[in-house]
Amino acid sequence: MLSTERTEKSVEVLAAAEEKILYNANMSQYQAE
């Protein structure tokens, strides 16, 4: 039970980090043009 909750939390953190990276990439691409 505990490990499942921890895994779900990790997935959420990874998803948020990935979203942030994509957002930053889009912003830098937008500024470059």
Rosetta constraint file for C-alpha pairs under 8 A:
AtomPair CA 1 CA 5 HARMONIC 6.47 0.50
AtomPair CA 2 CA 6 HARMONIC 6.27 0.50
AtomPair CA 3 CA 7 HARMONIC 6.07 0.50
AtomPair CA 4 CA 8 HARMONIC 6.24 0.50
AtomPair CA 5 CA 9 HARMONIC 6.21 0.50
AtomPair CA 6 CA 10 HARMONIC 6.21 0.50
AtomPair CA 7 CA 11 HARMONIC 6.22 0.50
AtomPair CA 8 CA 12 HARMONIC 6.27 0.50
AtomPair CA 9 CA 13 HARMONIC 6.27 0.50
AtomPair CA 10 CA 14 HARMONIC 6.08 0.50
AtomPair CA 11 CA 15 HARMONIC 6.04 0.50
AtomPair CA 12 CA 16 HARMONIC 6.15 0.50
AtomPair CA 13 CA 17 HARMONIC 6.12 0.50
AtomPair CA 14 CA 18 HARMONIC 6.06 0.50
AtomPair CA 15 CA 19 HARMONIC 6.10 0.50
AtomPair CA 16 CA 20 HARMONIC 6.19 0.50
AtomPair CA 17 CA 21 HARMONIC 6.23 0.50
AtomPair CA 18 CA 22 HARMONIC 6.20 0.50
AtomPair CA 19 CA 23 HARMONIC 6.07 0.50
AtomPair CA 20 CA 24 HARMONIC 6.10 0.50
AtomPair CA 21 CA 25 HARMONIC 6.08 0.50
AtomPair CA 22 CA 26 HARMONIC 6.14 0.50
AtomPair CA 23 CA 27 HARMONIC 6.18 0.50
AtomPair CA 24 CA 28 HARMONIC 6.17 0.50
AtomPair CA 25 CA 29 HARMONIC 6.13 0.50
AtomPair CA 26 CA 30 HARMONIC 6.05 0.50
AtomPair CA 27 CA 31 HARMONIC 6.20 0.50
AtomPair CA 28 CA 32 HARMONIC 6.10 0.50
AtomPair CA 29 CA 33 HARMONIC 6.63 0.50
